[in-house]
Amino acid sequence: MRGHHGAGNFVIAAVTVIALCCGAWLLRSGASTHAPPQPSAAEARADRADARSAPALPPSPPDRIHIPSIRVNAPLTGLGLNPAGSLDVPPAEKENLAGWYEAGTTPGETGTAIVAGHVDNADGPAVFYRLGALKKGSTIEVARRDGTAAVFSVDAVEVYDAKDFPDEKVYGAAHRPELRVITCGGGYSRATGYQGNVVVFAHLTGSR
């Protein structure tokens, strides 16, 4: 499976973020005390297809993601696909590092850009530990290599069981600049780790 840069019509296997979800820290410290926040039903996706979107930006690789309301300010590394068609993940030992799917859309251009990161690692919370606490209307900024920053508004924050992960909804093509930010979430099992994923849906509302 191959991504098509700038087209936003790539396909990624449903198991993309399984490697993000081991939950080694929870195994050691106790899930009931340290489980990351999960989105409420109130943050689920509404029909925002007509929400105002800013004009698309030209392609430019991203360097950094900033989500002020949950105190995320992290560098981005490029991610590819492994032979199974799953998205590679950032090194788990680098807790403040996220990744973007560099064969797909760059954040800010027309299409669906993908960013993924760990919720925790063996030592504690990682870059997207608080992603499930994000609210609709929150701002996500992505600093790009051309010196611009793409500014996105959150449309929804949802959680899915791995077996019911909606590939097309999350990874499918978009006719405007959109962003997905993904980490682990849902139920937790000591045997298998996290049972699903938290997904943030956002669209471009400006640039600077």
C-alpha positions as a Python dict, from the first residue, in 0.01 Angstrom:
ca = {
    (1, 'M'): (0, 0, 0),
    (2, 'R'): (139, 336, -95),
    (3, 'G'): (51, 691, -2),
    (4, 'H'): (11, 957, -271),
    (5, 'H'): (173, 1281, -162),
    (6, 'G'): (-68, 1571, -175),
    (7, 'A'): (-362, 1365, -292),
    (8, 'G'): (-500, 1263, 45),
    (9, 'N'): (-638, 940, -102),
    (10, 'F'): (-398, 695, 56),
    (11, 'V'): (-493, 373, 230),
    (12, 'I'): (-340, 252, 555),
    (13, 'A'): (-412, -78, 723),
    (14, 'A'): (-640, -78, 1025),
    (15, 'V'): (-354, -188, 1250),
    (16, 'T'): (-158, 133, 1195),
    (17, 'V'): (-119, 229, 1556),
    (18, 'I'): (-111, -106, 1732),
    (19, 'A'): (257, -48, 1812),
    (20, 'L'): (163, 271, 1999),
    (21, 'C'): (-53, 82, 2242),
    (22, 'C'): (146, -151, 2464),
    (23, 'G'): (87, 49, 2783),
    (24, 'A'): (405, -70, 2954),
    (25, 'W'): (385, 209, 3211),
    (26, 'L'): (29, 115, 3311),
    (27, 'L'): (138, -247, 3357),
    (28, 'R'): (393, -135, 3611),
    (29, 'S'): (211, 151, 3782),
    (30, 'G'): (-154, 47, 3777),
    (31, 'A'): (-411, 130, 3512),
    (32, 'S'): (-680, 252, 3750),
    (33, 'T'): (-457, 528, 3886),
    (34, 'H'): (-272, 639, 3576),
    (35, 'A'): (-504, 575, 3280),
    (36, 'P'): (-498, 866, 3032),
    (37, 'P'): (-810, 1081, 2985),
    (38, 'Q'): (-1067, 961, 2733),
    (39, 'P'): (-1301, 1177, 2520),
    (40, 'S'): (-1661, 1212, 2633),
    (41, 'A'): (-1960, 1156, 2407),
    (42, 'A'): (-2002, 1535, 2389),
    (43, 'E'): (-1680, 1560, 2188),
    (44, 'A'): (-1794, 1309, 1923),
    (45, 'R'): (-1806, 1413, 1563),
    (46, 'A'): (-2079, 1649, 1449),
    (47, 'D'): (-2151, 1734, 1088),
    (48, 'R'): (-1893, 2004, 1030),
    (49, 'A'): (-1855, 1957, 655),
    (50, 'D'): (-1972, 2316, 599),
    (51, 'A'): (-1751, 2467, 867),
    (52, 'R'): (-1536, 2744, 730),
    (53, 'S'): (-1200, 2622, 602),
    (54, 'A'): (-904, 2841, 518),
    (55, 'P'): (-747, 2823, 171),
    (56, 'A'): (-508, 2532, 131),
    (57, 'L'): (-135, 2590, 172),
    (58, 'P'): (131, 2464, -68),
    (59, 'P'): (302, 2138, 32),
    (60, 'S'): (569, 2170, 299),
    (61, 'P'): (692, 1908, 547),
    (62, 'P'): (600, 1979, 909),
    (63, 'D'): (857, 2025, 1183),
    (64, 'R'): (655, 2065, 1503),
    (65, 'I'): (304, 2027, 1651),
    (66, 'H'): (167, 2258, 1920),
    (67, 'I'): (-164, 2197, 2102),
    (68, 'P'): (-177, 2467, 2371),
    (69, 'S'): (-485, 2345, 2562),
    (70, 'I'): (-323, 2011, 2649),
    (71, 'R'): (33, 2141, 2673),
    (72, 'V'): (173, 1963, 2369),
    (73, 'N'): (475, 2119, 2199),
    (74, 'A'): (668, 1849, 2018),
    (75, 'P'): (892, 1793, 1717),
    (76, 'L'): (767, 1576, 1432),
    (77, 'T'): (953, 1297, 1257),
    (78, 'G'): (860, 1138, 925),
    (79, 'L'): (688, 796, 934),
    (80, 'G'): (647, 539, 658),
    (81, 'L'): (461, 212, 621),
    (82, 'N'): (597, -127, 718),
    (83, 'P'): (556, -430, 486),
    (84, 'A'): (217, -511, 644),
    (85, 'G'): (82, -172, 542),
    (86, 'S'): (84, -40, 898),
    (87, 'L'): (218, 300, 993),
    (88, 'D'): (557, 298, 1159),
    (89, 'V'): (570, 475, 1495),
    (90, 'P'): (814, 717, 1658),
    (91, 'P'): (1079, 566, 1887),
    (92, 'A'): (901, 488, 2215),
    (93, 'E'): (1193, 604, 2427),
    (94, 'K'): (1153, 962, 2296),
    (95, 'E'): (844, 1058, 2493),
    (96, 'N'): (807, 1408, 2347),
    (97, 'L'): (819, 1310, 1980),
    (98, 'A'): (531, 1263, 1736),
    (99, 'G'): (536, 1146, 1376),
    (100, 'W'): (359, 1231, 1052),
    (101, 'Y'): (287, 1009, 751),
    (102, 'E'): (534, 1158, 507),
    (103, 'A'): (410, 972, 197),
    (104, 'G'): (70, 1135, 238),
    (105, 'T'): (-59, 1490, 267),
    (106, 'T'): (149, 1753, 442),
    (107, 'P'): (-46, 1942, 710),
    (108, 'G'): (-212, 2245, 555),
    (109, 'E'): (-249, 2124, 197),
    (110, 'T'): (-569, 1979, 57),
    (111, 'G'): (-628, 1625, 181),
    (112, 'T'): (-599, 1431, 506),
    (113, 'A'): (-273, 1470, 695),
    (114, 'I'): (-190, 1208, 959),
    (115, 'V'): (0, 1262, 1286),
    (116, 'A'): (51, 982, 1540),
    (117, 'G'): (228, 954, 1873),
    (118, 'H'): (256, 744, 2186),
    (119, 'V'): (24, 790, 2483),
    (120, 'D'): (289, 656, 2721),
    (121, 'N'): (608, 452, 2734),
    (122, 'A'): (773, 236, 2997),
    (123, 'D'): (877, 544, 3196),
    (124, 'G'): (549, 737, 3205),
    (125, 'P'): (325, 965, 2998),
    (126, 'A'): (431, 1043, 2642),
    (127, 'V'): (352, 1318, 2392),
    (128, 'F'): (-21, 1248, 2344),
    (129, 'Y'): (-108, 1131, 2697),
    (130, 'R'): (-371, 1406, 2727),
    (131, 'L'): (-506, 1386, 2372),
    (132, 'G'): (-836, 1239, 2494),
    (133, 'A'): (-894, 1555, 2701),
    (134, 'L'): (-894, 1778, 2392),
    (135, 'K'): (-1222, 1963, 2325),
    (136, 'K'): (-1404, 2060, 2007),
    (137, 'G'): (-1298, 2406, 1895),
    (138, 'S'): (-945, 2371, 2036),
    (139, 'T'): (-653, 2490, 1826),
    (140, 'I'): (-374, 2277, 1681),
    (141, 'E'): (-78, 2450, 1518),
    (142, 'V'): (170, 2274, 1292),
    (143, 'A'): (496, 2455, 1218),
    (144, 'R'): (614, 2382, 865),
    (145, 'R'): (956, 2381, 705),
    (146, 'D'): (866, 2672, 473),
    (147, 'G'): (832, 2899, 777),
    (148, 'T'): (453, 2900, 792),
    (149, 'A'): (231, 2755, 1064),
    (150, 'A'): (-89, 2574, 968),
    (151, 'V'): (-366, 2644, 1221),
    (152, 'F'): (-639, 2382, 1265),
    (153, 'S'): (-963, 2379, 1462),
    (154, 'V'): (-1075, 2056, 1629),
    (155, 'D'): (-1407, 1923, 1494),
    (156, 'A'): (-1430, 1611, 1710),
    (157, 'V'): (-1240, 1381, 1945),
    (158, 'E'): (-1349, 1019, 1926),
    (159, 'V'): (-1240, 682, 2063),
    (160, 'Y'): (-1272, 354, 1872),
    (161, 'D'): (-1218, -10, 1962),
    (162, 'A'): (-942, -155, 1746),
    (163, 'K'): (-1178, -411, 1594),
    (164, 'D'): (-1417, -134, 1485),
    (165, 'F'): (-1162, 121, 1366),
    (166, 'P'): (-1320, 319, 1076),
    (167, 'D'): (-1037, 330, 823),
    (168, 'E'): (-1220, 536, 562),
    (169, 'K'): (-1352, 792, 810),
    (170, 'V'): (-1010, 846, 962),
    (171, 'Y'): (-774, 806, 666),
    (172, 'G'): (-1000, 871, 367),
    (173, 'A'): (-961, 1152, 116),
    (174, 'A'): (-1077, 1505, 202),
    (175, 'H'): (-1159, 1791, -33),
    (176, 'R'): (-1021, 2052, 206),
    (177, 'P'): (-714, 2062, 434),
    (178, 'E'): (-780, 1828, 727),
    (179, 'L'): (-573, 1674, 1005),
    (180, 'R'): (-601, 1357, 1211),
    (181, 'V'): (-406, 1315, 1535),
    (182, 'I'): (-400, 958, 1668),
    (183, 'T'): (-288, 781, 1983),
    (184, 'C'): (-400, 487, 2195),
    (185, 'G'): (-711, 482, 2406),
    (186, 'G'): (-1025, 296, 2498),
    (187, 'G'): (-1022, 5, 2739),
    (188, 'Y'): (-699, -138, 2876),
    (189, 'S'): (-597, -499, 2921),
    (190, 'R'): (-283, -620, 3096),
    (191, 'A'): (-262, -893, 2833),
    (192, 'T'): (-285, -680, 2519),
    (193, 'G'): (-247, -317, 2624),
    (194, 'Y'): (-489, -48, 2506),
    (195, 'Q'): (-795, -177, 2322),
    (196, 'G'): (-840, 107, 2075),
    (197, 'N'): (-746, 454, 1962),
    (198, 'V'): (-827, 817, 2031),
    (199, 'V'): (-863, 1013, 1706),
    (200, 'V'): (-880, 1392, 1673),
    (201, 'F'): (-1048, 1532, 1362),
    (202, 'A'): (-956, 1888, 1265),
    (203, 'H'): (-968, 2122, 965),
    (204, 'L'): (-754, 2417, 856),
    (205, 'T'): (-881, 2755, 972),
    (206, 'G'): (-580, 2976, 911),
    (207, 'S'): (-205, 3015, 880),
    (208, 'R'): (62, 3251, 992),
}
